[in-house]
Amino acid sequence: MARDVLCEVNSCKYWAPGNECHAKSIYVVNNRNKQATDSAETDCKTFEPKL
């Protein structure tokens, strides 16, 4: 399991300085209802906007 999760989406509430993700878990899904063949075909469902 990955120990260091990096994220550049600084509008996410789990984003931290150094592009670290501080979410307890990460949930990534296919975004086109088919088997993903590259990262552009995936979405992070863990994302929550900063308020």
C-alpha positions as CSV (number, residue, x, y, z in Angstrom):
1,M,0.0,0.0,0.0
2,A,1.2,3.5,-0.8
3,R,2.5,5.4,2.2
4,D,3.0,8.8,0.5
5,V,0.1,10.1,-1.6
6,L,0.8,13.2,-3.5
7,C,-1.9,15.6,-4.8
8,E,-1.7,18.9,-6.6
9,V,-5.4,19.8,-6.2
10,N,-5.0,22.5,-3.6
11,S,-8.8,23.2,-3.7
12,C,-9.4,19.8,-2.0
13,K,-9.9,19.9,1.8
14,Y,-7.4,17.0,2.2
15,W,-4.6,18.8,0.4
16,A,-1.6,19.9,2.5
17,P,1.6,21.8,1.8
18,G,4.1,19.8,-0.1
19,N,1.3,18.4,-2.3
20,E,0.5,15.8,0.4
21,C,-2.9,14.2,0.7
22,H,-4.1,13.8,4.3
23,A,-7.2,11.8,3.6
24,K,-7.7,8.6,5.7
25,S,-8.3,6.6,2.5
26,I,-8.3,7.2,-1.2
27,Y,-11.1,6.1,-3.6
28,V,-10.3,6.2,-7.4
29,V,-12.8,5.0,-10.1
30,N,-13.0,4.7,-13.8
31,N,-14.6,7.9,-15.2
32,R,-16.0,6.6,-18.5
33,N,-17.8,3.3,-17.4
34,K,-15.1,1.3,-19.0
35,Q,-11.7,-0.2,-18.1
36,A,-9.2,2.7,-17.7
37,T,-6.1,2.6,-19.9
38,D,-4.4,5.7,-18.5
39,S,-4.7,8.2,-15.6
40,A,-6.9,10.6,-17.7
41,E,-9.7,8.0,-17.6
42,T,-9.8,7.9,-13.8
43,D,-11.3,10.2,-11.1
44,C,-10.5,10.6,-7.4
45,K,-13.8,10.2,-5.5
46,T,-12.1,11.2,-2.3
47,F,-12.0,14.9,-3.4
48,E,-14.0,17.3,-1.2
49,P,-13.8,21.0,-1.9
50,K,-12.3,23.3,0.7
51,L,-15.1,25.5,2.2
